[in-house]
């Protein structure tokens, strides 16, 4: 039985690598320190493979009738896609995939009735490129990217997100090879509104409330209170990326999360934060 | 309703496809007219693109998430901070609807 050695969630705002220098110095320091701590925590668990869940940003999934999730099952990945390189101020990186793990997760998801498929041709943007920059600076740990439809209605409900996390956890434990060390991370959020009049602001009060809710470790309360409507009220077009955090919460078994950092950054146009689950059940 | 859009609107297809093809997004502003023709944009859509009028494009059914990308296609993506040409074009389109950040 494989082991889930790490579960975490964090923002992936493009400015974190793209224009961090434009933010106030104290924000730059806090954001860098927060991501670096997340990276240290991840690498200390010595994972053999990373399973990530993040918004597809309508870059790969079809505009009409997209699946809720697409598991990337290529042997090799490159990122970010060309269009996003200047935006993210990244020249590009290569990271290995792990098709056997990806295919196992995809098959289990389909068997569980999730609206899910798999592909080898996913393009990456800030969803992976920003977190990986800090989590695995040498891009040495294979990645299984799971692209999630977080912004093309109807998006998967919080209940589906939690069920997906449970399926991922069960599959890792019951289907993947013995002794495989698996780290699961979700990326996206926190509050932001690309496409609306609140593009240059964020909802810090909501963000802290959401991270505190994760810290309570109560999935039922999360499902009851962190609704899609509540997320959209905190910022349309982006805040529902926190559905991916709910997947991570469920992978960890609904145990309390620990908030590592939070910076409400107007220049990043996003609440930037990260949480880890120290106990994984 | 947040994130509502018209998936059949030609502008959405243009944005979806152009970002995936360096031949199409490189020098986008210079080939915008050709691309708008190729993707079959209406005259109303074309007028909004020419003015980088993202508010009108959103009202026509462009997905909200795509609206900042319209400004980046036209004005470039690098250094996309709040003072960048792309961000300023977005702000100009929204005018006094823009909600300024208030730190709590």
Boltz contact constraints between the chains, C-beta under 6 A:
constraints:
  - contact:
      token1: [A, 19]
      token2: [B, 79]
      max_distance: 6.0
  - contact:
      token1: [A, 19]
      token2: [B, 81]
      max_distance: 6.0
  - contact:
      token1: [A, 22]
      token2: [B, 81]
      max_distance: 6.0
  - contact:
      token1: [A, 63]
      token2: [B, 7]
      max_distance: 6.0
  - contact:
      token1: [A, 63]
      token2: [B, 12]
      max_distance: 6.0
  - contact:
      token1: [A, 64]
      token2: [B, 7]
      max_distance: 6.0
  - contact:
      token1: [A, 82]
      token2: [B, 22]
      max_distance: 6.0
  - contact:
      token1: [A, 83]
      token2: [B, 19]
      max_distance: 6.0
  - contact:
      token1: [A, 83]
      token2: [B, 25]
      max_distance: 6.0
  - contact:
      token1: [A, 86]
      token2: [B, 77]
      max_distance: 6.0
  - contact:
      token1: [A, 86]
      token2: [B, 78]
      max_distance: 6.0
  - contact:
      token1: [A, 87]
      token2: [B, 77]
      max_distance: 6.0
  - contact:
      token1: [A, 87]
      token2: [B, 80]
      max_distance: 6.0
  - contact:
      token1: [A, 151]
      token2: [B, 3]
      max_distance: 6.0
  - contact:
      token1: [A, 151]
      token2: [B, 65]
      max_distance: 6.0
  - contact:
      token1: [A, 153]
      token2: [B, 3]
      max_distance: 6.0
  - contact:
      token1: [A, 194]
      token2: [B, 65]
      max_distance: 6.0
  - contact:
      token1: [A, 194]
      token2: [B, 68]
      max_distance: 6.0
  - contact:
      token1: [A, 195]
      token2: [B, 64]
      max_distance: 6.0
  - contact:
      token1: [A, 195]
      token2: [B, 65]
      max_distance: 6.0
  - contact:
      token1: [A, 195]
      token2: [B, 67]
      max_distance: 6.0
  - contact:
      token1: [A, 196]
      token2: [B, 64]
      max_distance: 6.0
  - contact:
      token1: [A, 197]
      token2: [B, 94]
      max_distance: 6.0
  - contact:
      token1: [A, 197]
      token2: [B, 97]
      max_distance: 6.0
  - contact:
      token1: [A, 197]
      token2: [B, 98]
      max_distance: 6.0
  - contact:
      token1: [A, 197]
      token2: [B, 99]
      max_distance: 6.0
  - contact:
      token1: [A, 198]
      token2: [B, 99]
      max_distance: 6.0
  - contact:
      token1: [A, 200]
      token2: [B, 101]
      max_distance: 6.0
  - contact:
      token1: [A, 201]
      token2: [B, 99]
      max_distance: 6.0
  - contact:
      token1: [A, 201]
      token2: [B, 101]
      max_distance: 6.0
  - contact:
      token1: [A, 204]
      token2: [B, 104]
      max_distance: 6.0
  - contact:
      token1: [A, 232]
      token2: [B, 2]
      max_distance: 6.0
  - contact:
      token1: [A, 236]
      token2: [B, 2]
      max_distance: 6.0
  - contact:
      token1: [A, 237]
      token2: [B, 64]
      max_distance: 6.0
  - contact:
      token1: [A, 237]
      token2: [B, 65]
      max_distance: 6.0
  - contact:
      token1: [A, 266]
      token2: [B, 101]
      max_distance: 6.0
